[in-house]
Amino acid sequence: MNGWAGVINSAVAAFYVFLKYAKLYEHYQMAQYGARLLPEDAPAPPIPHRSQNAGHDS
């Protein structure tokens, strides 16, 4: 409805949704299979980090 700006906006929004679900699928696969799905020469998967202030009362 907004011409080319609408086309670009909908394409970017659709790609964002695709990436969101791809990342969720990747998360579940890593939780289920671990690093066994990665090639031998692949870098180590990232380790989630916690904020340094998490759990501390100031």
C-alpha positions in Angstrom: 0.0 0.0 0.0 3.0 2.3 0.4 4.7 1.7 -2.9 8.3 0.7 -2.9 8.7 1.7 0.7 6.0 -0.8 1.6 7.6 -3.6 -0.5 11.0 -3.0 1.1 9.5 -2.8 4.6 7.6 -6.1 4.1 10.7 -7.8 2.7 12.8 -6.7 5.6 10.1 -7.8 8.1 9.7 -11.2 6.4 13.5 -11.7 6.5 13.5 -10.8 10.2 10.8 -13.4 11.0 12.8 -16.0 9.0 15.9 -15.2 11.0 14.1 -15.4 14.3 12.7 -18.8 13.6 16.0 -20.1 12.1 17.8 -19.0 15.3 15.2 -20.7 17.4 15.5 -23.9 15.4 19.3 -23.7 15.7 18.9 -23.3 19.5 16.8 -26.4 19.8 19.1 -28.4 17.6 22.1 -27.4 19.7 20.2 -28.3 22.9 19.3 -31.7 21.5 22.5 -32.7 19.7 25.1 -30.4 21.1 28.3 -29.9 19.0 27.9 -33.3 17.3 26.3 -31.6 14.3 29.2 -29.2 13.7 32.1 -30.1 11.5 35.4 -31.1 13.1 37.2 -27.8 12.2 34.3 -25.5 13.2 34.9 -23.0 16.0 33.4 -23.7 19.4 29.7 -22.7 19.8 29.2 -19.4 21.7 28.6 -19.8 25.4 25.8 -17.6 26.8 27.1 -15.1 29.2 25.4 -13.5 32.1 25.6 -9.8 33.0 28.1 -9.0 35.7 25.4 -7.3 37.7 23.0 -10.1 37.5 21.9 -11.3 41.0 23.6 -8.5 42.8 21.7 -6.0 44.9 23.3 -2.6 44.9 
